[in-house]
Amino acid sequence: MKTALITGITGQDGAYLARLLLDKGYRVYGTSRKSEPEGRWRLVETGVLGNDSLRFCEHDITDFSSNLRLLEACEPDEIYNLAAQSYVGLSFKQPLVTGAVNGLGPVCLLEAIRILNPQTKFYQASTSEMFGKAEDSPHNELGPFFPHNPYGAAKLYAHFMTINYANAHSIFASSGILFNHESPLRSKSFVTRKITDSVARIRLGKMDCLELGNLDVYRDWGYAKEYVAGMWKILQAPTPGTYVLSTGRPKTVRDFARLSFSSVGIELDWVGDGLNEVAKDRHTGKTVIRINPQFFRPTESERQVGDADKALRELGWKAETTLEQLCSLMVEADIRRCEKEA
């Protein structure tokens, strides 16, 4: 039985990854911040909470001694580092915390591996936000990188340190540069889940109007459940490396909103422009989306799309779920929750 350690197991990716590894016969240790027990609802939804092969550990990724004790206790064959301050908007308000957790935290883990067991395989959750304002698109594993927020900048440091530990210390340390990946397990702090939850509430008559920021940024959205399978495949490769996971199909926030409303039979008509633009229900004429300037970020990456050819060629990984399917999946889950007030 292999042993895997998942940092940040109560997050969206952590919950799906725990399900995947347990199904493959792994013993799984999961860590999370002590202050976030409510995050275990995702583990309930994936059906892993209470599994005899799952253990929980309190862990501070920024504390080097905590990392040493964790690895000594778990003796993992594979480590999936998903722990992070994961909100781009919040990183502008908390750049030091973001730098410590997202940048230095992974290096603490890598150094603990180097000291205790260099044979341990390590996966670092890198991000498309590292590309930022880089104009070359679609983006692949070679960059160029030009992070446009503290979140992306901290992740870029950890990304290159992962490569450094692989080269300098012969550790099997790999990175997955994941573009946006969503699911019903997303937090409502993310715009995608905010949209699908609002669509569900509007459909059920529990809400009148959704407020959004920039509607015209392009993102490459996939299904998180498929992306964690890519994480696992990355650590099963014969040699460590960096892999982009993406769909290659850029869509705007406007598209995501339109598809989400369409999944419940609400077609949108867009009226006005700029901050005065609104979306109306074509059938009733009611305004269901309006713009709120407070949701604009200080800086924004206008277009992000990935090139996952290497992952397909070397790992056999490909994103299968369309954005239409993903929006429908998320809205249906939120309707069920809203009906139960869950």
C-alpha angles and dihedrals in degrees: 000000000000119000121222129188118207116191112203092023094163092064125093095266094039093056094049092044092050089054091049095048095045089051088054091054100258126148103232130205115191131194133197139159112281090233093063109065089134088070090076090085087088091057088052091052092050090047097237102112108107094021110147091227094055123088130178127219131186109232141171107204091197092059109082094200089053089056092050093050092047095053092044090053098044102033090201126197090203132024122199109194106205096144111121149131087258105188116096093197092051091051089071089057096040107033095150095052090045091051093048097047101034099033111029097026095071090048089055088056093046092050090050089053091050092053101040108029122350089188091072113109116230130202120194119200102225122177145222087239086080088073092054111149095002106133100207108099143219091039123223137182093284096061135182093227123204109157113202101195138039091257093059093042092054092046091050091057091051090046094056093042088055089055090046094054090049092052101036100039103024091240118156092243117158137173132214113205098206122192119210111313122180141182143157086280093065118119115250087238086079117082094234096057090039087058097046094045090050092048089053092050093046090048090052094045094247096115136031109201141011120220120211139171126218108007098184105061112117121228135176103233125192139162114277094215090063093045095057088055085058090053090055092047090052091061092046092058116111093244135023119263149139122272133185114219113197144123097239089224112112118202133172129242084249089058092049091052093046093050092046093053091043090056088068095041098263112132117197133224115196116218130184129004142256115005090345095060116118136177118228130198102251092216101045102023090229119144108245101168130038134169121253115189092209089074094061114104122230088245128012137196101226100199131022124171128156137219109218097175092119092054090051093046099045104024104026089236123147134162108245107174116090122222090247090056092045094051091048091048092052096044092049090052091049092049089055090049094046092050089055094035086235 
